[in-house]
Amino acid sequence: MGWWKKTDFWIALILFIISMIGFARGNEAIADPGQDVDPRLAWLYLIAAVIMLINGILSHKQHLRDLEEQKAKQTAQASRQEATTR
């Protein structure tokens, strides 16, 4: 599976865009209706984006390791079957 198919990366991108809007237009632009405007809101969105990005990277690396492990098992099974048929 390609990294672009993981939702962690898409969520990180959306959070990053929201934080950039907050930096460009002010925190009032990204605050929820009725919410008190926190002066750190854009930074919080940026931190959340970084956390999601790290989560996506770690998750994708684990997925790649699992795929390699599966391929190694399949190769070992195929070689065992070939050896027993001789």
N, C-alpha and C positions, 0 to 999 in steps of 0.2 A: 504494500500500500504506500502510495506517495505521501510525503509529509503534508502536502496541500490538502489532503482529504481529512486530516485530523481537525476536529472542531476546536481543539485547544489553540491552534495557531490563528484560526479565524476570530475567536473570541479575543485573543491578545491584540489582533489588528483592530478590531472594533473599539476595544478599550483605549488603545493608543490614539485612534482618531478622535475619540471623545475627549481625551486629555488634551490633545492639540487644539481642539475647539475651545476648551476651557482656558488654555494659555493665551489663545489669540483674541477671544471675545470676552473673556472674564468668566469667573465661576458661576455667575448668574445664568449664563447660557446653557450650562449643563446640569444645574440643580433641578431636582424634582419639584413639581408644583407643590407649594405649601411647606417645602423643606427650608429650614434655615440655611442660608448660604455660608458654607464653611470656606474659609480662605485657603484651605489646603486641598480642596476638592479635586482640582486638576492633577495635583501631585498624587493623590490617592488613586485616581484612575490610572496614572502612569505606573505606579507601583504594582497595581493589580495586573496591568498588561505585562509587566516584566515577570511576575509570578506565573501567569498563564503561559508565557513563552518558555520559561524554564521547565514547567510541567510538561509542555508539549515536546520539548527536546528530550527530556528524560524518558517520557513515554515512547517516543519514536525510537530511541536507541534500544530500549528494552524489546520493542517489537522486532527490530532488526536482529537482535541477538536470538530471539525465539525462532525466527525464520532460519537463521544459520544452524541452530541446534536441530531443527526439524530436517533440514537438508542433510546434515551429518548422519542422523539416525536413518533416513531413507537410503543413503549411500551405503551405510553399514549393512542394512538389511538386504539390499540388492546384492552386495558382494557375498554375503553369507548364503543367499539363495543360489547364486551362481556357483559357489564352491560346492554346495551339496548336490547340485545337478550334474556335476562332472564325474 
